Amino acid sequence: MAKMTVKDLLAKKDQLKQKKARTQTLYVESLDAEIVIQEPSRSVALEALSMVHDDEKSEMADIHVVYNCVIEPNLKEPELQKAFGCAEPTDIVSMVFRAGEISSISGHALQLAGYSKGVRAIDKELKN
């Protein structure tokens, strides 16, 4: 593994500037079907992370991420919301997924954006 240099960053400039939201397909056992998620935008991830630190909103953090990151099926579809009788748009998340699935889906979405994955410390002693 080589150290990143300015020259390396310049070589990847176009690729880095045209970042496209990454997606991932997940199998959801309770639905016996696959869904597609995309990495959260920076603002969605930061909102969720701030909710985690607010005791009154912490349970909403995963729901917020799932609502904003599941793209197939589109949980924001008004017809779906109406059919399930959602009082709030995010209610659909708890109606469709089990509690553990919500947490897992949220975790996968945040990993796509590089949270808790993708960067790790290099132990110099082991390296030498």
MMTF fields as JSON, N, C-alpha, C and O atoms, coordinates in Angstrom:
{
  "mmtfVersion": "1.0.0",
  "mmtfProducer": "UNKNOWN",
  "numBonds": 511,
  "numAtoms": 512,
  "numGroups": 128,
  "numChains": 1,
  "numModels": 1,
  "chainsPerModel": [1],
  "groupsPerChain": [128],
  "chainIdList": ["A"],
  "bondAtomList": [4, 2, 8, 6, 12, 10, 16, 14, 20, 18, 24, 22, 28, 26, 32, 30, 36, 34, 40, 38, 44, 42, 48, 46, 52, 50, 56, 54, 60, 58, 64, 62, 68, 66, 72, 70, 76, 74, 80, 78, 84, 82, 88, 86, 92, 90, 96, 94, 100, 98, 104, 102, 108, 106, 112, 110, 116, 114, 120, 118, 124, 122, 128, 126, 132, 130, 136, 134, 140, 138, 144, 142, 148, 146, 152, 150, 156, 154, 160, 158, 164, 162, 168, 166, 172, 170, 176, 174, 180, 178, 184, 182, 188, 186, 192, 190, 196, 194, 200, 198, 204, 202, 208, 206, 212, 210, 216, 214, 220, 218, 224, 222, 228, 226, 232, 230, 236, 234, 240, 238, 244, 242, 248, 246, 252, 250, 256, 254, 260, 258, 264, 262, 268, 266, 272, 270, 276, 274, 280, 278, 284, 282, 288, 286, 292, 290, 296, 294, 300, 298, 304, 302, 308, 306, 312, 310, 316, 314, 320, 318, 324, 322, 328, 326, 332, 330, 336, 334, 340, 338, 344, 342, 348, 346, 352, 350, 356, 354, 360, 358, 364, 362, 368, 366, 372, 370, 376, 374, 380, 378, 384, 382, 388, 386, 392, 390, 396, 394, 400, 398, 404, 402, 408, 406, 412, 410, 416, 414, 420, 418, 424, 422, 428, 426, 432, 430, 436, 434, 440, 438, 444, 442, 448, 446, 452, 450, 456, 454, 460, 458, 464, 462, 468, 466, 472, 470, 476, 474, 480, 478, 484, 482, 488, 486, 492, 490, 496, 494, 500, 498, 504, 502, 508, 506],
  "bondOrderList": [1, 1, 1, 1, 1, 1, 1, 1, 1, 1, 1, 1, 1, 1, 1, 1, 1, 1, 1, 1, 1, 1, 1, 1, 1, 1, 1, 1, 1, 1, 1, 1, 1, 1, 1, 1, 1, 1, 1, 1, 1, 1, 1, 1, 1, 1, 1, 1, 1, 1, 1, 1, 1, 1, 1, 1, 1, 1, 1, 1, 1, 1, 1, 1, 1, 1, 1, 1, 1, 1, 1, 1, 1, 1, 1, 1, 1, 1, 1, 1, 1, 1, 1, 1, 1, 1, 1, 1, 1, 1, 1, 1, 1, 1, 1, 1, 1, 1, 1, 1, 1, 1, 1, 1, 1, 1, 1, 1, 1, 1, 1, 1, 1, 1, 1, 1, 1, 1, 1, 1, 1, 1, 1, 1, 1, 1, 1],
  "groupList": [{"groupName": "MET", "atomNameList": ["N", "CA", "C", "O"], "elementList": ["N", "C", "C", "O"], "formalChargeList": [0, 0, 0, 0], "bondAtomList": [1, 0, 2, 1, 3, 2], "bondOrderList": [1, 1, 2], "singleLetterCode": "M", "chemCompType": "L-PEPTIDE LINKING"}, {"groupName": "ALA", "atomNameList": ["N", "CA", "C", "O"], "elementList": ["N", "C", "C", "O"], "formalChargeList": [0, 0, 0, 0], "bondAtomList": [1, 0, 2, 1, 3, 2], "bondOrderList": [1, 1, 2], "singleLetterCode": "A", "chemCompType": "L-PEPTIDE LINKING"}, {"groupName": "LYS", "atomNameList": ["N", "CA", "C", "O"], "elementList": ["N", "C", "C", "O"], "formalChargeList": [0, 0, 0, 0], "bondAtomList": [1, 0, 2, 1, 3, 2], "bondOrderList": [1, 1, 2], "singleLetterCode": "K", "chemCompType": "L-PEPTIDE LINKING"}, {"groupName": "THR", "atomNameList": ["N", "CA", "C", "O"], "elementList": ["N", "C", "C", "O"], "formalChargeList": [0, 0, 0, 0], "bondAtomList": [1, 0, 2, 1, 3, 2], "bondOrderList": [1, 1, 2], "singleLetterCode": "T", "chemCompType": "L-PEPTIDE LINKING"}, {"groupName": "VAL", "atomNameList": ["N", "CA", "C", "O"], "elementList": ["N", "C", "C", "O"], "formalChargeList": [0, 0, 0, 0], "bondAtomList": [1, 0, 2, 1, 3, 2], "bondOrderList": [1, 1, 2], "singleLetterCode": "V", "chemCompType": "L-PEPTIDE LINKING"}, {"groupName": "ASP", "atomNameList": ["N", "CA", "C", "O"], "elementList": ["N", "C", "C", "O"], "formalChargeList": [0, 0, 0, 0], "bondAtomList": [1, 0, 2, 1, 3, 2], "bondOrderList": [1, 1, 2], "singleLetterCode": "D", "chemCompType": "L-PEPTIDE LINKING"}, {"groupName": "LEU", "atomNameList": ["N", "CA", "C", "O"], "elementList": ["N", "C", "C", "O"], "formalChargeList": [0, 0, 0, 0], "bondAtomList": [1, 0, 2, 1, 3, 2], "bondOrderList": [1, 1, 2], "singleLetterCode": "L", "chemCompType": "L-PEPTIDE LINKING"}, {"groupName": "GLN", "atomNameList": ["N", "CA", "C", "O"], "elementList": ["N", "C", "C", "O"], "formalChargeList": [0, 0, 0, 0], "bondAtomList": [1, 0, 2, 1, 3, 2], "bondOrderList": [1, 1, 2], "singleLetterCode": "Q", "chemCompType": "L-PEPTIDE LINKING"}, {"groupName": "ARG", "atomNameList": ["N", "CA", "C", "O"], "elementList": ["N", "C", "C", "O"], "formalChargeList": [0, 0, 0, 0], "bondAtomList": [1, 0, 2, 1, 3, 2], "bondOrderList": [1, 1, 2], "singleLetterCode": "R", "chemCompType": "L-PEPTIDE LINKING"}, {"groupName": "TYR", "atomNameList": ["N", "CA", "C", "O"], "elementList": ["N", "C", "C", "O"], "formalChargeList": [0, 0, 0, 0], "bondAtomList": [1, 0, 2, 1, 3, 2], "bondOrderList": [1, 1, 2], "singleLetterCode": "Y", "chemCompType": "L-PEPTIDE LINKING"}, {"groupName": "GLU", "atomNameList": ["N", "CA", "C", "O"], "elementList": ["N", "C", "C", "O"], "formalChargeList": [0, 0, 0, 0], "bondAtomList": [1, 0, 2, 1, 3, 2], "bondOrderList": [1, 1, 2], "singleLetterCode": "E", "chemCompType": "L-PEPTIDE LINKING"}, {"groupName": "SER", "atomNameList": ["N", "CA", "C", "O"], "elementList": ["N", "C", "C", "O"], "formalChargeList": [0, 0, 0, 0], "bondAtomList": [1, 0, 2, 1, 3, 2], "bondOrderList": [1, 1, 2], "singleLetterCode": "S", "chemCompType": "L-PEPTIDE LINKING"}, {"groupName": "ILE", "atomNameList": ["N", "CA", "C", "O"], "elementList": ["N", "C", "C", "O"], "formalChargeList": [0, 0, 0, 0], "bondAtomList": [1, 0, 2, 1, 3, 2], "bondOrderList": [1, 1, 2], "singleLetterCode": "I", "chemCompType": "L-PEPTIDE LINKING"}, {"groupName": "PRO", "atomNameList": ["N", "CA", "C", "O"], "elementList": ["N", "C", "C", "O"], "formalChargeList": [0, 0, 0, 0], "bondAtomList": [1, 0, 2, 1, 3, 2], "bondOrderList": [1, 1, 2], "singleLetterCode": "P", "chemCompType": "L-PEPTIDE LINKING"}, {"groupName": "HIS", "atomNameList": ["N", "CA", "C", "O"], "elementList": ["N", "C", "C", "O"], "formalChargeList": [0, 0, 0, 0], "bondAtomList": [1, 0, 2, 1, 3, 2], "bondOrderList": [1, 1, 2], "singleLetterCode": "H", "chemCompType": "L-PEPTIDE LINKING"}, {"groupName": "ASN", "atomNameList": ["N", "CA", "C", "O"], "elementList": ["N", "C", "C", "O"], "formalChargeList": [0, 0, 0, 0], "bondAtomList": [1, 0, 2, 1, 3, 2], "bondOrderList": [1, 1, 2], "singleLetterCode": "N", "chemCompType": "L-PEPTIDE LINKING"}, {"groupName": "CYS", "atomNameList": ["N", "CA", "C", "O"], "elementList": ["N", "C", "C", "O"], "formalChargeList": [0, 0, 0, 0], "bondAtomList": [1, 0, 2, 1, 3, 2], "bondOrderList": [1, 1, 2], "singleLetterCode": "C", "chemCompType": "L-PEPTIDE LINKING"}, {"groupName": "PHE", "atomNameList": ["N", "CA", "C", "O"], "elementList": ["N", "C", "C", "O"], "formalChargeList": [0, 0, 0, 0], "bondAtomList": [1, 0, 2, 1, 3, 2], "bondOrderList": [1, 1, 2], "singleLetterCode": "F", "chemCompType": "L-PEPTIDE LINKING"}, {"groupName": "GLY", "atomNameList": ["N", "CA", "C", "O"], "elementList": ["N", "C", "C", "O"], "formalChargeList": [0, 0, 0, 0], "bondAtomList": [1, 0, 2, 1, 3, 2], "bondOrderList": [1, 1, 2], "singleLetterCode": "G", "chemCompType": "PEPTIDE LINKING"}],
  "groupTypeList": [0, 1, 2, 0, 3, 4, 2, 5, 6, 6, 1, 2, 2, 5, 7, 6, 2, 7, 2, 2, 1, 8, 3, 7, 3, 6, 9, 4, 10, 11, 6, 5, 1, 10, 12, 4, 12, 7, 10, 13, 11, 8, 11, 4, 1, 6, 10, 1, 6, 11, 0, 4, 14, 5, 5, 10, 2, 11, 10, 0, 1, 5, 12, 14, 4, 4, 9, 15, 16, 4, 12, 10, 13, 15, 6, 2, 10, 13, 10, 6, 7, 2, 1, 17, 18, 16, 1, 10, 13, 3, 5, 12, 4, 11, 0, 4, 17, 8, 1, 18, 10, 12, 11, 11, 12, 11, 18, 14, 1, 6, 7, 6, 1, 18, 9, 11, 2, 18, 4, 8, 1, 12, 5, 2, 10, 6, 2, 15],
  "groupIdList": [1, 2, 3, 4, 5, 6, 7, 8, 9, 10, 11, 12, 13, 14, 15, 16, 17, 18, 19, 20, 21, 22, 23, 24, 25, 26, 27, 28, 29, 30, 31, 32, 33, 34, 35, 36, 37, 38, 39, 40, 41, 42, 43, 44, 45, 46, 47, 48, 49, 50, 51, 52, 53, 54, 55, 56, 57, 58, 59, 60, 61, 62, 63, 64, 65, 66, 67, 68, 69, 70, 71, 72, 73, 74, 75, 76, 77, 78, 79, 80, 81, 82, 83, 84, 85, 86, 87, 88, 89, 90, 91, 92, 93, 94, 95, 96, 97, 98, 99, 100, 101, 102, 103, 104, 105, 106, 107, 108, 109, 110, 111, 112, 113, 114, 115, 116, 117, 118, 119, 120, 121, 122, 123, 124, 125, 126, 127, 128],
  "secStructList": [7, 7, 7, 7, 7, 2, 2, 2, 2, 2, 2, 6, 2, 2, 2, 2, 2, 6, 7, 7, 7, 7, 3, 3, 3, 3, 3, 3, 6, 6, 6, 6, 3, 3, 3, 3, 3, 3, 7, 7, 7, 2, 2, 2, 2, 2, 2, 2, 2, 2, 2, 2, 6, 1, 6, 6, 6, 6, 6, 2, 2, 2, 2, 2, 2, 2, 2, 2, 2, 3, 3, 3, 6, 6, 6, 6, 7, 2, 2, 2, 2, 2, 2, 2, 6, 7, 1, 1, 6, 6, 2, 2, 2, 2, 2, 2, 1, 7, 2, 2, 2, 2, 2, 2, 2, 2, 2, 2, 2, 2, 2, 2, 6, 6, 6, 6, 1, 1, 7, 7, 7, 7, 7, 2, 2, 2, 2, 7],
  "xCoordList": [0.839, 0.0, 0.897, 1.745, 0.703, 1.532, 0.858, -0.365, 1.668, 1.13, 0.584, 1.143, -0.514, -1.15, -0.323, 0.096, -0.083, 0.66, -0.234, -1.325, 0.227, -0.506, -0.637, -1.691, 0.412, 0.39, -0.709, -1.425, -0.836, -1.881, -3.274, -4.155, -3.465, -4.76, -5.093, -6.238, -4.09, -4.318, -4.701, -5.526, -4.111, -4.439, -5.881, -6.503, -6.402, -7.756, -8.771, -9.93, -8.342, -9.178, -10.548, -11.568, -10.589, -11.865, -12.763, -13.965, -12.19, -12.939, -13.516, -14.669, -12.721, -13.159, -14.225, -15.122, -14.122, -15.083, -16.431, -17.452, -16.444, -17.684, -18.212, -18.755, -18.046, -18.523, -20.01, -20.802, -20.359, -21.75, -22.121, -21.316, -23.322, -23.753, -23.681, -24.235, -22.993, -22.871, -24.15, -24.818, -24.474, -25.664, -25.287, -24.208, -26.203, -25.985, -27.35, -28.336, -27.39, -28.603, -28.52, -27.508, -29.597, -29.652, -30.855, -31.911, -30.69, -31.802, -32.425, -31.719, -33.746, -34.471, -35.316, -36.261, -34.946, -35.57, -37.084, -37.83, -37.542, -38.973, -39.815, -40.989, -39.228, -39.923, -39.677, -40.381, -38.661, -38.205, -37.989, -38.414, -37.311, -37.066, -35.832, -35.327, -35.375, -34.224, -34.677, -35.705, -33.887, -34.083, -32.772, -31.727, -32.827, -31.619, -31.484, -32.426, -30.293, -29.997, -28.905, -28.151, -28.833, -27.726, -27.082, -27.7, -25.841, -25.151, -25.867, -26.354, -25.93, -26.598, -25.765, -24.538, -26.462, -25.748, -25.089, -25.436, -24.163, -23.47, -24.476, -24.371, -25.451, -26.417, -27.291, -27.575, -27.719, -28.53, -27.716, -28.219, -26.465, -25.608, -25.355, -25.413, -25.079, -24.811, -26.058, -25.964, -27.228, -28.482, -28.68, -29.039, -28.445, -28.609, -27.615, -27.974, -26.38, -25.372, -25.704, -25.426, -26.292, -26.683, -27.866, -27.98, -28.743, -29.874, -29.394, -29.99, -28.33, -27.798, -27.383, -27.476, -26.928, -26.453, -27.571, -27.333, -28.785, -29.942, -30.831, -31.476, -30.873, -31.598, -33.036, -33.528, -33.711, -35.1, -35.239, -36.294, -34.201, -34.279, -33.427, -33.455, -32.672, -31.701, -32.331, -31.729, -33.533, -34.163, -34.61, -34.859, -34.711, -35.119, -33.961, -34.194, -32.739, -31.576, -31.579, -31.433, -31.742, -31.745, -32.932, -32.801, -34.087, -35.282, -35.036, -35.405, -34.421, -34.095, -33.187, -33.422, -32.17, -31.242, -31.961, -31.825, -32.718, -33.414, -34.404, -34.453, -35.181, -36.169, -35.506, -36.05, -34.333, -33.651, -32.748, -32.347, -32.421, -31.447, -32.012, -31.366, -33.193, -33.799, -34.394, -35.302, -33.866, -34.347, -35.23, -35.983, -35.143, -36.035, -36.457, -35.614, -37.688, -38.796, -38.659, -38.003, -39.28, -39.222, -40.176, -41.391, -39.612, -40.422, -41.107, -42.017, -40.677, -41.25, -42.447, -43.04, -42.795, -43.901, -45.216, -45.608, -45.904, -47.147, -48.21, -48.913, -48.326, -49.31, -49.032, -49.957, -47.763, -47.356, -47.665, -48.211, -47.316, -47.573, -49.074, -49.467, -49.884, -51.344, -51.898, -52.724, -51.45, -51.943, -51.64, -52.428, -50.514, -50.129, -50.678, -50.523, -51.314, -51.894, -50.864, -51.05, -49.797, -48.715, -49.126, -49.531, -49.02, -49.275, -48.092, -48.272, -46.891, -45.655, -44.993, -45.102, -44.315, -43.686, -42.743, -42.706, -41.986, -41.025, -41.693, -41.026, -42.997, -43.712, -43.621, -43.677, -43.481, -43.434, -42.286, -42.41, -41.196, -40.014, -40.358, -40.057, -40.986, -41.343, -42.47, -42.611, -43.267, -44.359, -43.869, -44.468, -42.791, -42.274, -41.189, -41.155, -40.309, -39.149, -39.237, -39.847, -38.622, -38.503, -37.41, -36.546, -37.46, -36.526, -35.065, -34.285, -34.69, -33.31, -32.914, -31.763, -33.873, -33.6, -33.342, -32.484, -34.083, -33.898, -32.473, -31.801, -32.022, -30.666, -29.625, -28.644, -29.835, -28.886, -28.833, -27.752, -29.99, -30.047, -29.344, -28.577, -29.612, -28.97, -27.452, -26.715, -26.99, -25.556, -24.91, -23.824, -25.583, -25.044, -24.973, -23.992, -26.005, -26.015, -24.881, -24.191, -24.691, -23.618, -22.241, -21.319, -22.1, -20.823, -20.542, -19.389, -21.582, -21.386, -20.782, -20.026, -21.12, -20.617, -19.288, -18.76, -18.744, -17.434, -17.452, -16.395, -18.64, -18.716, -18.446, -19.038, -17.549, -17.12, -16.515, -16.501, -16.022, -15.386, -14.605, -14.935, -13.607, -12.904, -11.633, -10.778, -11.496, -10.29, -9.856, -10.657, -8.61, -8.108, -6.682, -5.963, -6.287, -4.941, -3.948, -4.265, -2.774, -1.688, -0.81, -0.265, -0.678, 0.174, 1.611, 2.015, 2.384, 3.756, 4.624, 5.502, 4.393, 5.192, 4.971, 5.919, 3.707, 3.413, 3.93, 4.375, 3.866, 4.311, 5.797, 6.237, 6.587, 8.041, 8.337, 9.501],
  "yCoordList": [-1.16, 0.0, 1.24, 1.402, 2.098, 3.285, 4.506, 4.562, 5.47, 6.718, 7.558, 7.581, 8.246, 9.121, 10.386, 10.963, 10.824, 12.051, 13.045, 12.696, 14.269, 15.277, 14.817, 14.986, 14.245, 13.751, 12.693, 12.685, 11.805, 10.774, 11.406, 11.001, 12.407, 13.079, 13.793, 13.772, 14.424, 15.102, 14.104, 14.409, 12.923, 11.889, 11.388, 10.939, 11.465, 10.995, 12.134, 11.916, 13.337, 14.526, 14.375, 14.613, 13.99, 13.878, 12.833, 13.05, 11.719, 10.645, 11.115, 10.825, 11.834, 12.306, 13.4, 13.477, 14.238, 15.321, 14.824, 15.479, 13.676, 13.144, 11.96, 11.007, 12.037, 10.957, 10.751, 11.693, 9.528, 9.154, 8.382, 7.598, 8.59, 7.884, 6.373, 5.862, 5.683, 4.236, 3.571, 4.063, 2.448, 1.705, 0.275, -0.215, -0.369, -1.759, -2.434, -1.824, -3.698, -4.491, -5.335, -5.988, -5.317, -6.069, -7.013, -6.664, -8.194, -9.122, -8.881, -8.851, -8.709, -8.489, -9.733, -10.038, -10.43, -11.718, -11.618, -12.431, -10.646, -10.553, -10.295, -10.663, -9.673, -9.414, -10.51, -10.606, -11.344, -12.359, -11.728, -12.251, -10.582, -9.83, -8.949, -8.76, -8.427, -7.536, -6.084, -5.763, -5.217, -3.775, -3.173, -3.82, -1.945, -1.239, 0.012, 0.789, 0.18, 1.372, 2.172, 1.64, 3.448, 4.276, 4.951, 5.115, 5.338, 6.007, 7.312, 7.996, 7.656, 8.906, 10.111, 10.052, 11.197, 12.456, 12.851, 12.337, 13.744, 14.213, 14.783, 14.532, 15.55, 16.17, 15.127, 15.265, 14.097, 13.038, 12.31, 12.045, 11.987, 11.287, 12.147, 11.646, 13.419, 14.303, 14.513, 14.589, 14.607, 14.721, 13.479, 13.582, 12.311, 11.058, 10.98, 10.581, 11.354, 11.312, 12.289, 11.998, 13.438, 14.376, 13.829, 14.099, 13.065, 12.451, 11.425, 11.284, 10.716, 9.692, 10.314, 9.669, 11.556, 12.231, 12.937, 13.505, 12.896, 13.491, 12.346, 11.686, 12.105, 10.961, 10.852, 9.746, 11.977, 11.955, 11.559, 11.073, 11.757, 11.476, 10.296, 9.931, 9.689, 8.666, 7.486, 6.946, 7.08, 5.949, 6.311, 5.426, 7.598, 8.048, 8.078, 8.173, 8.0, 8.129, 7.065, 7.389, 5.797, 4.729, 4.862, 4.638, 5.225, 5.401, 6.506, 6.373, 7.581, 8.71, 8.25, 8.59, 7.488, 7.002, 6.059, 6.198, 5.109, 4.143, 4.86, 4.579, 5.766, 6.508, 7.229, 7.27, 7.795, 8.579, 7.77, 8.262, 6.536, 5.77, 4.566, 4.073, 4.086, 2.991, 3.608, 4.437, 3.19, 3.778, 2.821, 3.254, 1.528, 0.537, -0.437, -1.195, -0.461, 0.375, 1.802, 2.035, 2.731, 4.137, 4.358, 4.432, 4.461, 4.635, 6.0, 6.206, 6.92, 8.263, 8.376, 9.448, 7.302, 7.284, 7.618, 6.895, 8.7, 9.096, 7.992, 7.841, 7.234, 6.153, 5.097, 4.589, 4.776, 3.813, 4.369, 3.666, 5.616, 6.273, 6.251, 5.955, 6.567, 6.609, 5.217, 5.049, 4.223, 2.852, 2.303, 1.534, 2.695, 2.225, 3.13, 2.82, 4.235, 5.137, 5.831, 5.957, 6.272, 6.922, 8.321, 9.148, 8.579, 9.92, 10.828, 11.991, 10.286, 10.977, 10.161, 8.935, 10.798, 10.055, 8.944, 7.87, 9.193, 8.192, 6.994, 5.991, 7.072, 5.942, 4.687, 3.569, 4.88, 3.738, 2.785, 1.576, 3.309, 2.489, 1.414, 0.238, 1.813, 0.851, -0.078, -1.17, 0.342, -0.502, -1.593, -2.666, -1.316, -2.251, -3.166, -4.357, -2.613, -3.376, -3.674, -2.925, -4.771, -5.115, -4.234, -3.714, -4.073, -3.168, -3.484, -2.576, -4.746, -5.129, -4.876, -4.554, -5.024, -4.766, -3.281, -2.909, -2.444, -0.988, -0.616, 0.132, -1.132, -0.855, -1.373, -0.688, -2.568, -3.165, -2.406, -2.156, -2.044, -1.297, 0.047, 0.467, 0.715, 1.994, 1.825, 2.636, 0.785, 0.526, 0.307, 0.82, -0.464, -0.697, 0.613, 0.864, 1.442, 2.714, 3.62, 4.232, 3.704, 4.549, 4.022, 4.805, 2.697, 2.128, 2.495, 2.719, 2.558, 2.964, 4.364, 4.669, 5.209, 6.586, 6.706, 7.807, 5.576, 5.594, 5.721, 5.813, 5.727, 5.8, 4.415, 3.427, 4.356, 3.132, 2.1, 0.909, 2.538, 1.631, 2.476, 3.642, 1.915, 2.606, 3.325, 3.605, 3.627, 4.281, 3.521, 3.275, 3.16, 2.462, 2.905, 3.33, 2.804, 3.187, 2.113, 0.923, 2.533, 1.603, 1.49, 2.485, 0.296, 0.043, -0.002, -0.958, 1.025, 1.13, -0.025, -0.464, -0.529, -1.647, -2.889, -3.601, -3.145, -4.311, -4.101, -5.044, -2.858, -2.544, -2.784, -3.285, -2.431, -2.608, -4.057, -4.457],
  "zCoordList": [0.0, 0.0, 0.0, 0.877, -0.979, -1.119, -0.498, -0.377, -0.11, 0.425, -0.719, -1.816, -0.446, -1.422, -1.553, -0.549, -2.784, -3.052, -3.782, -4.233, -3.894, -4.658, -6.108, -6.721, -6.648, -8.024, -8.188, -9.189, -7.202, -7.241, -7.229, -7.988, -6.357, -6.288, -7.593, -8.047, -8.191, -9.47, -10.559, -11.42, -10.524, -11.504, -11.332, -12.295, -10.118, -9.832, -9.77, -9.417, -10.109, -9.964, -10.623, -9.976, -11.881, -12.589, -11.941, -11.785, -11.57, -10.926, -9.584, -9.267, -8.808, -7.5, -7.603, -6.764, -8.628, -8.804, -9.303, -9.09, -9.963, -10.526, -9.725, -10.283, -8.426, -7.57, -7.771, -7.728, -7.985, -8.127, -6.874, -6.369, -6.366, -5.16, -5.412, -6.385, -4.519, -4.656, -4.168, -3.258, -4.789, -4.406, -4.033, -4.366, -3.336, -2.935, -2.857, -2.444, -3.259, -3.157, -1.894, -1.638, -1.104, 0.142, 0.112, -0.416, 0.675, 0.829, 2.197, 3.205, 2.239, 3.485, 3.752, 3.026, 4.805, 5.116, 5.32, 4.775, 6.086, 6.381, 5.132, 5.088, 4.131, 2.868, 1.844, 0.839, 2.11, 1.165, -0.207, -1.238, -0.177, -1.406, -1.227, -0.12, -2.342, -2.342, -2.413, -3.009, -1.792, -1.889, -2.375, -2.315, -2.852, -3.281, -2.417, -2.259, -1.869, -1.076, -1.773, -2.588, -1.442, -1.925, -0.735, 0.316, -0.913, 0.183, 0.505, -0.396, 1.784, 2.154, 1.75, 1.683, 1.486, 1.253, 2.567, 3.63, 2.482, 3.692, 4.69, 5.89, 4.196, 5.112, 5.805, 6.995, 5.095, 5.71, 6.777, 7.868, 6.467, 7.426, 8.658, 9.781, 8.467, 9.607, 10.468, 11.693, 9.822, 10.58, 11.442, 12.615, 10.859, 11.607, 12.757, 13.865, 12.502, 13.556, 14.688, 15.852, 14.362, 15.414, 16.211, 17.407, 15.566, 16.269, 17.287, 18.354, 16.967, 17.856, 19.188, 20.232, 19.154, 20.365, 21.14, 22.206, 20.597, 21.253, 21.729, 20.915, 23.041, 23.596, 23.1, 22.879, 22.923, 22.483, 21.016, 20.61, 20.223, 18.79, 18.352, 17.177, 19.256, 18.857, 18.122, 17.193, 18.525, 17.843, 16.426, 15.606, 16.142, 14.812, 13.814, 12.609, 14.286, 13.399, 12.311, 11.132, 12.689, 11.689, 10.741, 9.538, 11.286, 10.446, 9.424, 8.257, 9.858, 8.971, 7.82, 6.661, 8.151, 7.128, 6.158, 4.943, 6.687, 5.829, 4.919, 3.721, 5.459, 4.659, 3.49, 2.386, 3.74, 2.711, 1.791, 0.737, 2.172, 1.397, 0.638, -0.288, 1.006, 0.247, -1.015, -0.948, -2.168, -3.425, -4.221, -5.093, -3.93, -4.537, -3.464, -2.984, -3.066, -3.519, -2.977, -1.962, -3.661, -3.263, -2.093, -2.276, -0.887, 0.318, 0.373, 1.175, -0.466, -0.483, -1.432, -1.555, -2.085, -3.052, -2.331, -1.414, -2.728, -2.055, -2.018, -1.018, -3.087, -3.138, -2.064, -1.431, -1.869, -0.845, 0.546, 1.396, 0.766, 2.041, 2.376, 3.504, 1.388, 1.573, 1.858, 2.756, 1.101, 1.274, 2.671, 3.222, 3.234, 4.566, 5.679, 6.86, 5.309, 6.301, 7.169, 8.379, 6.57, 7.318, 7.767, 6.951, 9.067, 9.588, 9.254, 8.895, 9.376, 9.013, 7.904, 7.91, 6.961, 5.87, 6.34, 5.738, 7.405, 7.872, 8.548, 8.802, 8.846, 9.454, 8.596, 9.108, 7.293, 6.372, 6.712, 6.518, 7.206, 7.504, 8.534, 8.33, 9.635, 10.688, 10.271, 10.822, 9.312, 8.836, 7.884, 7.798, 7.181, 6.178, 6.745, 6.436, 7.571, 8.052, 9.545, 10.308, 9.943, 11.357, 11.978, 11.272, 13.305, 14.002, 13.697, 13.407, 13.759, 13.482, 12.037, 11.746, 11.139, 9.719, 9.49, 8.69, 10.191, 10.051, 10.445, 9.734, 11.56, 12.035, 11.047, 10.76, 10.533, 9.597, 8.271, 7.738, 7.745, 6.48, 6.646, 5.78, 7.761, 8.043, 8.099, 7.538, 8.766, 8.868, 7.519, 7.251, 6.658, 5.31, 4.521, 3.82, 4.635, 3.903, 4.375, 3.56, 5.679, 6.207, 5.807, 5.577, 5.724, 5.27, 3.823, 3.456, 2.992, 1.598, 1.515, 0.592, 2.485, 2.501, 3.236, 3.391, 3.69, 4.325, 5.834, 6.459, 6.434, 7.893, 8.463, 8.03, 9.436, 10.127, 9.188, 9.499, 8.061, 7.115, 6.118, 5.898, 5.536, 4.461, 4.879, 4.039, 6.153, 6.643, 7.888, 8.79, 7.925, 9.11, 9.387, 8.482, 10.631, 11.04, 10.617, 10.621, 10.26, 9.921, 11.154, 11.632, 11.658, 12.836, 12.349, 11.687, 12.674, 12.183, 12.635, 11.893, 13.848, 14.327, 13.479, 13.146, 13.13, 12.295, 10.874, 10.22, 10.406, 9.06, 8.902, 7.868, 9.924, 9.88, 10.138, 10.151]
}
